[in-house]
Amino acid sequence: MALRAGADPARMVFHGNAKSDADVKAAIKANIGYFVIDNFDDVRRIKAFAERPVKALLRVSPSIVAETHKSMATGHDESKFGIPSVQVADAISLIQAEPLIDLRGLHFHIGSQVLKLDQFEAAIEAVARLPRFPVYDLGGGLGERYIRGDHAPSIELYAERVVRAVHKHLGENVEIILEPGRSLIAKSGVSLYRVVTVKCGLRTHVAVDGGMGDNLEVSLYGQKFEPAMVKPGGRMEICDVVGRHCESGDTLAVNAPLNDPQVGDLLVVPVTGAYCFTMANNYNAALKPPVVFCSGGRSRLAVRRETFDDLIARDVLN
Ligand SMILES: Cc1ncc(COP(=O)(O)O)c(C=O)c1O
């Protein structure tokens, strides 16, 4: 577990389905706000390393199969995350018998890119059938509008609906924790690419200087994006925007209407602020792109472009 400068661990919730000894020791030492117990090995590790009571939440599965890509559904009973509902009562008894674990509440997270609010409400209702606590962490998961056809609820409506459901099913005197990620930041990022080749065959492939090295969402989840050329005018063509990696799945968008894509042009892919930079990788020795913050007509470099020296810095020769 690593903390960035300025981060306040006391306001943090510590997650993970595979926390190592070192992770657990670091979280305890940092006096983390809430330790989310995901499994019985977490309990064993807290017992081994805690010297004073650790505030904890228990991650449970609300038995909800979220309507999203299966890789992003995390609230069903066979999920690798949390305790299945049939084992929750036993887990609570076991944890409450530990003097150094202060179990304050329950945590659940049904998945990501969830566009239907009734799924969050169903999870809250399901969790209300479990033993009651003063704290409920509802996780994140609110979906974002990636393409014109997506209908994503606003953050305001989401907050209103989940808070109302908590008050109805769990009572008004509970602490609610929310962990939105994608819905807060996806729209604040765009990816800028340079067109490298344009191949007009049975399909038109517009290949750019990036791809699954900086955007895994398409190949992992089939996420749809709507790229556009950064120039006005020109004849519209239906194109597949592809990356530079050696996989056919290395695609950024299929059937994208683009105006006259030419080698050297800039192409933008909007709504890439979430899960793109964080999942960037060096497949095919691709160098990770820089991150530039822009606001009010001004810009500043936030993360510099990766260099070949960065890439080989950990290689041990001989
Ligand atoms: C436990 C937990 N909370 C919150 C989030 C954030 O989810 P989202 O970005 O869909 O809001 C995640 C994402 O993986 C998560 O695992």
Ligand as a Chemical Component Dictionary entry (heavy atoms), coordinates in Angstrom:
data_LIG
# 
_chem_comp.id                   LIG 
_chem_comp.type                 NON-POLYMER 
_chem_comp.pdbx_formal_charge   0 
_chem_comp.three_letter_code    LIG 
# 
loop_
_chem_comp_atom.comp_id 
_chem_comp_atom.atom_id 
_chem_comp_atom.alt_atom_id 
_chem_comp_atom.type_symbol 
_chem_comp_atom.charge 
_chem_comp_atom.model_Cartn_x 
_chem_comp_atom.model_Cartn_y 
_chem_comp_atom.model_Cartn_z 
_chem_comp_atom.pdbx_ordinal 
LIG C1 C1 C 0 -14.537 -1.129 -3.937  1  
LIG C2 C2 C 0 -14.686 -0.161 -5.047  2  
LIG N1 N1 N 0 -15.293 1.005  -4.794  3  
LIG C3 C3 C 0 -15.453 1.929  -5.776  4  
LIG C4 C4 C 0 -14.991 1.700  -7.057  5  
LIG C5 C5 C 0 -15.201 2.759  -8.093  6  
LIG O1 O1 O 0 -16.139 2.329  -9.028  7  
LIG P1 P1 P 0 -16.653 3.290  -10.189 8  
LIG O2 O2 O 0 -15.465 3.873  -10.836 9  
LIG O3 O3 O 0 -17.427 2.410  -11.091 10 
LIG O4 O4 O 0 -17.509 4.351  -9.555  11 
LIG C6 C6 C 0 -14.361 0.493  -7.355  12 
LIG C7 C7 C 0 -13.862 0.218  -8.705  13 
LIG O5 O5 O 0 -13.258 -0.747 -9.023  14 
LIG C8 C8 C 0 -14.206 -0.467 -6.315  15 
LIG O6 O6 O 0 -13.614 -1.638 -6.553  16 
# 
loop_
_chem_comp_bond.comp_id 
_chem_comp_bond.atom_id_1 
_chem_comp_bond.atom_id_2 
_chem_comp_bond.value_order 
_chem_comp_bond.pdbx_ordinal 
LIG C1 C2 SING 1  
LIG C2 N1 SING 2  
LIG C2 C8 DOUB 3  
LIG N1 C3 DOUB 4  
LIG C3 C4 SING 5  
LIG C4 C5 SING 6  
LIG C4 C6 DOUB 7  
LIG C5 O1 SING 8  
LIG O1 P1 SING 9  
LIG P1 O2 DOUB 10 
LIG P1 O3 SING 11 
LIG P1 O4 SING 12 
LIG C6 C7 SING 13 
LIG C6 C8 SING 14 
LIG C7 O5 DOUB 15 
LIG C8 O6 SING 16 
# 
